[in-house]
Amino acid sequence: MTEQPDNENATGERILIAVDGPAASGKGTIARALARHFNLPHMDTGMLYRAVALNLWRWGGDMASEFEALRACDVAAVDPDDPELRSEAVSSIASRISAYPSVRAALLERQREFAGQPGGAVLDGRDIGTVVAPEADAKLFVTASAQIRAQRRVRELLERGLPAHYEDVLVDIRARDERDMNRATAPLAQAADAMLLDTSDLDVDGAIGEAVRLVGERLAVR
Ligand code: CDP
């Protein structure tokens, strides 16, 4: 769930970076690259919600029950390398249980602690710039068209040897966008002070280059 670099960031000052965006926008790749570039620890907060979803699924819990989802929030026993965490079944449960206020509250402290580390950190998710770390020094909101995101997800699934059909994946991405943007608690939203990065027409290197440039510029005028 998290990656720790060996040493502190090069400048010795605290740098907190928030990366938010919808499913398959490229925010995870960008956040990892920013962490490497600025030598900061990184937390993929979606993995916390996925871990809760996997717990619930293994217990045979009911995702329609907020109470059962809350009981699945003790994720200490979940192996962060479990390939099941990235499965479509778990993604779909994660998208549903993340709407429960008590589940979000149960996972918040851990994310805030990570964000509060002395040297700073990079966190990616849906509500980092708005709820988890509104004080972040630089915020990116990473997006891309639903069609491009569906194409990327299909490629990713096929590369992992899993079956994937473009139309199904597109429907799923739109459903997840809808749930993420319209939930009452911590909906997916661009923070007022976040920089928008649309990766629709960018390849991976292009998106990373643009992210490093935008964040570097923002940090320079702190
Ligand atoms: O990689 P992808 O965007 O498909 O998913 P993820 O970032 O691993 O997040 C999994 C699910 O957790 C998403 O469907 C979101 O609904 C939820 N999530 C959230 O509500 N808040 C976060 N900070 C991170 C993820």
py3Dmol code that shows the C-alpha trace and the ligand (Angstrom):
import py3Dmol

protein = """\
ATOM      1  CA  MET A   1       0.000   0.000   0.000  1.00  0.00           C
ATOM      2  CA  THR A   2       2.885   2.347   0.650  1.00  0.00           C
ATOM      3  CA  GLU A   3       6.413   2.831  -0.586  1.00  0.00           C
ATOM      4  CA  GLN A   4       9.133   4.363   1.538  1.00  0.00           C
ATOM      5  CA  PRO A   5      12.291   5.800  -0.020  1.00  0.00           C
ATOM      6  CA  ASP A   6      15.585   5.132   1.797  1.00  0.00           C
ATOM      7  CA  ASN A   7      16.345   8.724   2.642  1.00  0.00           C
ATOM      8  CA  GLU A   8      14.644  12.053   3.114  1.00  0.00           C
ATOM      9  CA  ASN A   9      13.765  14.251   0.165  1.00  0.00           C
ATOM     10  CA  ALA A  10      16.734  16.064  -1.325  1.00  0.00           C
ATOM     11  CA  THR A  11      15.832  19.577  -0.191  1.00  0.00           C
ATOM     12  CA  GLY A  12      15.219  18.552   3.420  1.00  0.00           C
ATOM     13  CA  GLU A  13      11.925  20.531   3.499  1.00  0.00           C
ATOM     14  CA  ARG A  14       8.459  19.112   3.886  1.00  0.00           C
ATOM     15  CA  ILE A  15       6.674  18.532   0.578  1.00  0.00           C
ATOM     16  CA  LEU A  16       3.094  17.254   0.595  1.00  0.00           C
ATOM     17  CA  ILE A  17       1.581  16.376  -2.789  1.00  0.00           C
ATOM     18  CA  ALA A  18      -2.071  15.382  -3.376  1.00  0.00           C
ATOM     19  CA  VAL A  19      -3.067  13.547  -6.561  1.00  0.00           C
ATOM     20  CA  ASP A  20      -6.766  12.902  -7.208  1.00  0.00           C
ATOM     21  CA  GLY A  21      -8.776  11.712 -10.164  1.00  0.00           C
ATOM     22  CA  PRO A  22     -11.271   9.186 -11.506  1.00  0.00           C
ATOM     23  CA  ALA A  23     -10.698   5.480 -12.243  1.00  0.00           C
ATOM     24  CA  ALA A  24      -7.919   4.702 -14.740  1.00  0.00           C
ATOM     25  CA  SER A  25      -6.988   8.366 -15.229  1.00  0.00           C
ATOM     26  CA  GLY A  26      -3.311   7.573 -14.664  1.00  0.00           C
ATOM     27  CA  LYS A  27      -3.158   9.136 -11.198  1.00  0.00           C
ATOM     28  CA  GLY A  28      -1.422   6.105  -9.649  1.00  0.00           C
ATOM     29  CA  THR A  29       1.378   6.073 -12.231  1.00  0.00           C
ATOM     30  CA  ILE A  30       1.769   9.837 -11.891  1.00  0.00           C
ATOM     31  CA  ALA A  31       1.798   9.729  -8.087  1.00  0.00           C
ATOM     32  CA  ARG A  32       4.467   7.001  -8.060  1.00  0.00           C
ATOM     33  CA  ALA A  33       6.596   8.987 -10.520  1.00  0.00           C
ATOM     34  CA  LEU A  34       6.234  12.178  -8.434  1.00  0.00           C
ATOM     35  CA  ALA A  35       7.258  10.236  -5.319  1.00  0.00           C
ATOM     36  CA  ARG A  36      10.382   8.984  -7.110  1.00  0.00           C
ATOM     37  CA  HIS A  37      11.191  12.407  -8.524  1.00  0.00           C
ATOM     38  CA  PHE A  38      10.866  14.260  -5.203  1.00  0.00           C
ATOM     39  CA  ASN A  39      12.114  11.273  -3.172  1.00  0.00           C
ATOM     40  CA  LEU A  40       8.990  11.070  -1.032  1.00  0.00           C
ATOM     41  CA  PRO A  41       7.020   8.154   0.431  1.00  0.00           C
ATOM     42  CA  HIS A  42       3.857   7.297  -1.504  1.00  0.00           C
ATOM     43  CA  MET A  43       0.446   6.011  -0.430  1.00  0.00           C
ATOM     44  CA  ASP A  44      -2.101   4.620  -2.901  1.00  0.00           C
ATOM     45  CA  THR A  45      -5.226   5.243  -0.807  1.00  0.00           C
ATOM     46  CA  GLY A  46      -7.418   3.261  -3.233  1.00  0.00           C
ATOM     47  CA  MET A  47      -5.593   0.180  -1.938  1.00  0.00           C
ATOM     48  CA  LEU A  48      -7.019   0.793   1.542  1.00  0.00           C
ATOM     49  CA  TYR A  49     -10.565   0.707   0.142  1.00  0.00           C
ATOM     50  CA  ARG A  50      -9.619  -2.340  -1.951  1.00  0.00           C
ATOM     51  CA  ALA A  51      -8.267  -4.099   1.149  1.00  0.00           C
ATOM     52  CA  VAL A  52     -11.549  -3.502   2.999  1.00  0.00           C
ATOM     53  CA  ALA A  53     -13.419  -4.814  -0.050  1.00  0.00           C
ATOM     54  CA  LEU A  54     -11.250  -7.951  -0.202  1.00  0.00           C
ATOM     55  CA  ASN A  55     -11.749  -8.597   3.525  1.00  0.00           C
ATOM     56  CA  LEU A  56     -15.504  -8.260   3.156  1.00  0.00           C
ATOM     57  CA  TRP A  57     -15.560 -10.507   0.103  1.00  0.00           C
ATOM     58  CA  ARG A  58     -13.496 -13.258   1.801  1.00  0.00           C
ATOM     59  CA  TRP A  59     -15.741 -13.186   4.857  1.00  0.00           C
ATOM     60  CA  GLY A  60     -18.797 -13.444   2.634  1.00  0.00           C
ATOM     61  CA  GLY A  61     -20.020 -10.106   4.030  1.00  0.00           C
ATOM     62  CA  ASP A  62     -22.804  -8.087   2.452  1.00  0.00           C
ATOM     63  CA  MET A  63     -21.573  -4.960   0.665  1.00  0.00           C
ATOM     64  CA  ALA A  64     -25.062  -3.481   0.941  1.00  0.00           C
ATOM     65  CA  SER A  65     -24.578  -3.346   4.732  1.00  0.00           C
ATOM     66  CA  GLU A  66     -22.570  -0.397   6.049  1.00  0.00           C
ATOM     67  CA  PHE A  67     -22.212  -2.202   9.369  1.00  0.00           C
ATOM     68  CA  GLU A  68     -20.589  -5.262   7.756  1.00  0.00           C
ATOM     69  CA  ALA A  69     -18.344  -3.066   5.607  1.00  0.00           C
ATOM     70  CA  LEU A  70     -17.200  -1.209   8.723  1.00  0.00           C
ATOM     71  CA  ARG A  71     -16.325  -4.518  10.403  1.00  0.00           C
ATOM     72  CA  ALA A  72     -14.081  -5.289   7.414  1.00  0.00           C
ATOM     73  CA  CYS A  73     -11.990  -2.123   7.995  1.00  0.00           C
ATOM     74  CA  ASP A  74      -9.298  -3.867  10.038  1.00  0.00           C
ATOM     75  CA  VAL A  75      -7.030  -4.524   7.059  1.00  0.00           C
ATOM     76  CA  ALA A  76      -3.856  -5.445   8.987  1.00  0.00           C
ATOM     77  CA  ALA A  77      -4.061  -9.070   7.793  1.00  0.00           C
ATOM     78  CA  VAL A  78      -4.445  -8.232   4.081  1.00  0.00           C
ATOM     79  CA  ASP A  79      -1.314  -8.954   2.037  1.00  0.00           C
ATOM     80  CA  PRO A  80      -0.584  -5.751   0.034  1.00  0.00           C
ATOM     81  CA  ASP A  81       0.773  -7.947  -2.802  1.00  0.00           C
ATOM     82  CA  ASP A  82      -2.379 -10.077  -3.071  1.00  0.00           C
ATOM     83  CA  PRO A  83      -3.228  -9.985  -6.823  1.00  0.00           C
ATOM     84  CA  GLU A  84      -6.910 -10.258  -5.922  1.00  0.00           C
ATOM     85  CA  LEU A  85      -6.770  -6.637  -4.698  1.00  0.00           C
ATOM     86  CA  ARG A  86      -6.748  -5.510  -8.337  1.00  0.00           C
ATOM     87  CA  SER A  87      -9.519  -7.834  -9.553  1.00  0.00           C
ATOM     88  CA  GLU A  88     -12.683  -6.415 -11.056  1.00  0.00           C
ATOM     89  CA  ALA A  89     -14.813  -8.029  -8.317  1.00  0.00           C
ATOM     90  CA  VAL A  90     -12.830  -6.259  -5.607  1.00  0.00           C
ATOM     91  CA  SER A  91     -12.792  -2.964  -7.583  1.00  0.00           C
ATOM     92  CA  SER A  92     -16.542  -3.022  -7.805  1.00  0.00           C
ATOM     93  CA  ILE A  93     -17.026  -3.740  -4.082  1.00  0.00           C
ATOM     94  CA  ALA A  94     -14.443  -1.025  -3.221  1.00  0.00           C
ATOM     95  CA  SER A  95     -16.364   1.500  -5.265  1.00  0.00           C
ATOM     96  CA  ARG A  96     -19.534   0.715  -3.300  1.00  0.00           C
ATOM     97  CA  ILE A  97     -18.206   0.468   0.257  1.00  0.00           C
ATOM     98  CA  SER A  98     -16.188   3.690  -0.193  1.00  0.00           C
ATOM     99  CA  ALA A  99     -19.485   5.595  -0.163  1.00  0.00           C
ATOM    100  CA  TYR A 100     -20.120   4.677   3.495  1.00  0.00           C
ATOM    101  CA  PRO A 101     -19.235   7.578   5.840  1.00  0.00           C
ATOM    102  CA  SER A 102     -18.189   5.226   8.672  1.00  0.00           C
ATOM    103  CA  VAL A 103     -15.807   3.324   6.360  1.00  0.00           C
ATOM    104  CA  ARG A 104     -14.239   6.594   5.161  1.00  0.00           C
ATOM    105  CA  ALA A 105     -13.903   7.806   8.759  1.00  0.00           C
ATOM    106  CA  ALA A 106     -12.246   4.533   9.796  1.00  0.00           C
ATOM    107  CA  LEU A 107      -9.592   4.894   7.081  1.00  0.00           C
ATOM    108  CA  LEU A 108      -9.029   8.642   7.436  1.00  0.00           C
ATOM    109  CA  GLU A 109      -6.673   8.720  10.416  1.00  0.00           C
ATOM    110  CA  ARG A 110      -4.198   6.373   8.748  1.00  0.00           C
ATOM    111  CA  GLN A 111      -4.095   8.551   5.641  1.00  0.00           C
ATOM    112  CA  ARG A 112      -3.715  11.766   7.683  1.00  0.00           C
ATOM    113  CA  GLU A 113      -0.844  10.240   9.652  1.00  0.00           C
ATOM    114  CA  PHE A 114       0.900   9.271   6.439  1.00  0.00           C
ATOM    115  CA  ALA A 115       0.381  12.779   5.056  1.00  0.00           C
ATOM    116  CA  GLY A 116       1.767  14.304   8.273  1.00  0.00           C
ATOM    117  CA  GLN A 117       5.214  12.689   8.079  1.00  0.00           C
ATOM    118  CA  PRO A 118       8.009  15.196   8.762  1.00  0.00           C
ATOM    119  CA  GLY A 119       9.503  15.087   5.234  1.00  0.00           C
ATOM    120  CA  GLY A 120       6.119  15.064   3.495  1.00  0.00           C
ATOM    121  CA  ALA A 121       4.527  12.522   1.172  1.00  0.00           C
ATOM    122  CA  VAL A 122       2.590  11.869  -2.015  1.00  0.00           C
ATOM    123  CA  LEU A 123      -0.927  10.460  -1.654  1.00  0.00           C
ATOM    124  CA  ASP A 124      -3.276   9.542  -4.466  1.00  0.00           C
ATOM    125  CA  GLY A 125      -7.001   8.906  -4.361  1.00  0.00           C
ATOM    126  CA  ARG A 126     -10.302  10.713  -4.746  1.00  0.00           C
ATOM    127  CA  ASP A 127     -10.443  13.122  -1.797  1.00  0.00           C
ATOM    128  CA  ILE A 128      -6.802  13.812  -0.914  1.00  0.00           C
ATOM    129  CA  GLY A 129      -6.795  17.494  -1.915  1.00  0.00           C
ATOM    130  CA  THR A 130     -10.255  18.120  -0.472  1.00  0.00           C
ATOM    131  CA  VAL A 131     -10.472  16.037   2.738  1.00  0.00           C
ATOM    132  CA  VAL A 132      -7.349  14.032   3.638  1.00  0.00           C
ATOM    133  CA  ALA A 133      -4.713  16.717   3.012  1.00  0.00           C
ATOM    134  CA  PRO A 134      -6.353  20.062   2.154  1.00  0.00           C
ATOM    135  CA  GLU A 135      -3.102  21.698   3.323  1.00  0.00           C
ATOM    136  CA  ALA A 136      -1.056  20.003   0.545  1.00  0.00           C
ATOM    137  CA  ASP A 137       1.631  22.153  -1.086  1.00  0.00           C
ATOM    138  CA  ALA A 138       0.731  20.988  -4.591  1.00  0.00           C
ATOM    139  CA  LYS A 139      -2.493  19.344  -5.785  1.00  0.00           C
ATOM    140  CA  LEU A 140      -3.086  17.653  -9.110  1.00  0.00           C
ATOM    141  CA  PHE A 141      -6.442  16.573 -10.457  1.00  0.00           C
ATOM    142  CA  VAL A 142      -5.697  13.977 -13.130  1.00  0.00           C
ATOM    143  CA  THR A 143      -8.373  13.140 -15.657  1.00  0.00           C
ATOM    144  CA  ALA A 144      -8.971  11.720 -19.142  1.00  0.00           C
ATOM    145  CA  SER A 145     -12.057  10.997 -21.228  1.00  0.00           C
ATOM    146  CA  ALA A 146     -14.104   7.948 -20.177  1.00  0.00           C
ATOM    147  CA  GLN A 147     -13.329   6.288 -23.548  1.00  0.00           C
ATOM    148  CA  ILE A 148      -9.571   6.661 -23.166  1.00  0.00           C
ATOM    149  CA  ARG A 149      -9.721   5.446 -19.561  1.00  0.00           C
ATOM    150  CA  ALA A 150     -11.727   2.389 -20.654  1.00  0.00           C
ATOM    151  CA  GLN A 151      -9.159   1.631 -23.407  1.00  0.00           C
ATOM    152  CA  ARG A 152      -6.336   1.834 -20.848  1.00  0.00           C
ATOM    153  CA  ARG A 153      -8.136  -0.410 -18.365  1.00  0.00           C
ATOM    154  CA  VAL A 154      -8.813  -3.006 -21.111  1.00  0.00           C
ATOM    155  CA  ARG A 155      -5.120  -3.027 -22.063  1.00  0.00           C
ATOM    156  CA  GLU A 156      -4.105  -3.367 -18.401  1.00  0.00           C
ATOM    157  CA  LEU A 157      -6.505  -6.297 -17.834  1.00  0.00           C
ATOM    158  CA  LEU A 158      -5.435  -8.101 -21.016  1.00  0.00           C
ATOM    159  CA  GLU A 159      -1.770  -7.658 -20.087  1.00  0.00           C
ATOM    160  CA  ARG A 160      -2.532  -9.352 -16.780  1.00  0.00           C
ATOM    161  CA  GLY A 161      -4.140 -12.241 -18.669  1.00  0.00           C
ATOM    162  CA  LEU A 162      -7.669 -11.317 -17.567  1.00  0.00           C
ATOM    163  CA  PRO A 163     -10.668 -11.170 -19.908  1.00  0.00           C
ATOM    164  CA  ALA A 164     -11.818  -7.650 -20.817  1.00  0.00           C
ATOM    165  CA  HIS A 165     -14.461  -6.231 -23.148  1.00  0.00           C
ATOM    166  CA  TYR A 166     -14.312  -2.551 -24.021  1.00  0.00           C
ATOM    167  CA  GLU A 167     -18.070  -1.902 -23.816  1.00  0.00           C
ATOM    168  CA  ASP A 168     -18.384  -3.580 -20.390  1.00  0.00           C
ATOM    169  CA  VAL A 169     -15.362  -1.737 -19.031  1.00  0.00           C
ATOM    170  CA  LEU A 170     -16.708   1.609 -20.308  1.00  0.00           C
ATOM    171  CA  VAL A 171     -20.070   1.008 -18.611  1.00  0.00           C
ATOM    172  CA  ASP A 172     -18.263   0.089 -15.389  1.00  0.00           C
ATOM    173  CA  ILE A 173     -16.030   3.193 -15.501  1.00  0.00           C
ATOM    174  CA  ARG A 174     -19.055   5.455 -16.024  1.00  0.00           C
ATOM    175  CA  ALA A 175     -20.888   3.768 -13.126  1.00  0.00           C
ATOM    176  CA  ARG A 176     -17.879   4.246 -10.859  1.00  0.00           C
ATOM    177  CA  ASP A 177     -17.531   7.927 -11.891  1.00  0.00           C
ATOM    178  CA  GLU A 178     -21.196   8.414 -11.088  1.00  0.00           C
ATOM    179  CA  ARG A 179     -20.876   6.830  -7.634  1.00  0.00           C
ATOM    180  CA  ASP A 180     -17.585   8.612  -6.841  1.00  0.00           C
ATOM    181  CA  MET A 181     -18.854  12.060  -7.859  1.00  0.00           C
ATOM    182  CA  ASN A 182     -22.316  11.851  -6.354  1.00  0.00           C
ATOM    183  CA  ARG A 183     -21.773  10.299  -2.936  1.00  0.00           C
ATOM    184  CA  ALA A 184     -22.602  12.540   0.008  1.00  0.00           C
ATOM    185  CA  THR A 185     -19.313  12.032   1.901  1.00  0.00           C
ATOM    186  CA  ALA A 186     -16.022  13.142   0.335  1.00  0.00           C
ATOM    187  CA  PRO A 187     -17.121  12.913  -3.302  1.00  0.00           C
ATOM    188  CA  LEU A 188     -14.563  12.926  -6.106  1.00  0.00           C
ATOM    189  CA  ALA A 189     -14.007  16.617  -6.847  1.00  0.00           C
ATOM    190  CA  GLN A 190     -11.256  18.912  -8.032  1.00  0.00           C
ATOM    191  CA  ALA A 191     -10.096  21.077  -5.117  1.00  0.00           C
ATOM    192  CA  ALA A 192     -10.355  24.810  -5.861  1.00  0.00           C
ATOM    193  CA  ASP A 193      -6.540  25.115  -5.741  1.00  0.00           C
ATOM    194  CA  ALA A 194      -5.779  21.901  -7.685  1.00  0.00           C
ATOM    195  CA  MET A 195      -4.072  21.965 -11.098  1.00  0.00           C
ATOM    196  CA  LEU A 196      -5.953  20.070 -13.798  1.00  0.00           C
ATOM    197  CA  LEU A 197      -3.977  17.543 -15.845  1.00  0.00           C
ATOM    198  CA  ASP A 198      -5.901  15.935 -18.699  1.00  0.00           C
ATOM    199  CA  THR A 199      -3.937  12.895 -19.873  1.00  0.00           C
ATOM    200  CA  SER A 200      -6.284  11.967 -22.767  1.00  0.00           C
ATOM    201  CA  ASP A 201      -3.702  12.899 -25.406  1.00  0.00           C
ATOM    202  CA  LEU A 202      -0.566  12.080 -23.435  1.00  0.00           C
ATOM    203  CA  ASP A 203       1.428   8.854 -23.227  1.00  0.00           C
ATOM    204  CA  VAL A 204       2.865   7.744 -19.878  1.00  0.00           C
ATOM    205  CA  ASP A 205       6.140   9.664 -20.239  1.00  0.00           C
ATOM    206  CA  GLY A 206       4.285  12.749 -21.453  1.00  0.00           C
ATOM    207  CA  ALA A 207       1.878  12.667 -18.506  1.00  0.00           C
ATOM    208  CA  ILE A 208       4.695  12.197 -15.990  1.00  0.00           C
ATOM    209  CA  GLY A 209       6.728  15.022 -17.548  1.00  0.00           C
ATOM    210  CA  GLU A 210       3.769  17.379 -17.370  1.00  0.00           C
ATOM    211  CA  ALA A 211       2.985  16.392 -13.763  1.00  0.00           C
ATOM    212  CA  VAL A 212       6.591  16.976 -12.641  1.00  0.00           C
ATOM    213  CA  ARG A 213       6.612  20.354 -14.411  1.00  0.00           C
ATOM    214  CA  LEU A 214       3.291  21.517 -12.885  1.00  0.00           C
ATOM    215  CA  VAL A 215       4.181  20.390  -9.361  1.00  0.00           C
ATOM    216  CA  GLY A 216       7.720  21.827  -9.630  1.00  0.00           C
ATOM    217  CA  GLU A 217       6.325  25.207 -10.663  1.00  0.00           C
ATOM    218  CA  ARG A 218       3.802  25.207  -7.816  1.00  0.00           C
ATOM    219  CA  LEU A 219       6.453  24.275  -5.250  1.00  0.00           C
ATOM    220  CA  ALA A 220       8.740  27.038  -6.501  1.00  0.00           C
ATOM    221  CA  VAL A 221       6.172  29.744  -5.675  1.00  0.00           C
ATOM    222  CA  ARG A 222       5.230  28.424  -2.218  1.00  0.00           C
TER     223      ARG A 222
END
"""
ligand_1 = """\
25
CDP
O -7.289 2.472 -9.845
P -8.723 2.854 -9.756
O -8.928 4.296 -9.986
O -9.627 1.992 -10.557
O -9.207 2.563 -8.269
P -8.509 2.937 -6.890
O -7.890 4.283 -6.952
O -7.649 1.792 -6.475
O -9.777 3.035 -5.893
C -10.660 1.965 -5.672
C -12.008 2.530 -5.201
O -11.869 3.167 -3.923
C -12.561 3.593 -6.147
O -13.618 3.069 -6.938
C -13.077 4.717 -5.261
O -14.477 4.701 -5.210
C -12.548 4.405 -3.873
N -11.637 5.429 -3.351
C -12.173 6.461 -2.618
O -13.383 6.545 -2.465
N -11.363 7.403 -2.034
C -10.025 7.342 -2.210
N -9.242 8.265 -1.622
C -9.460 6.310 -2.985
C -10.289 5.370 -3.558
"""
view = py3Dmol.view(width=600, height=400)
view.addModel(protein, "pdb")
view.setStyle({"model": 0}, {"cartoon": {"style": "trace"}})
view.addModel(ligand_1, "xyz")
view.setStyle({"model": 1}, {"stick": {}})
view.zoomTo()
view.show()
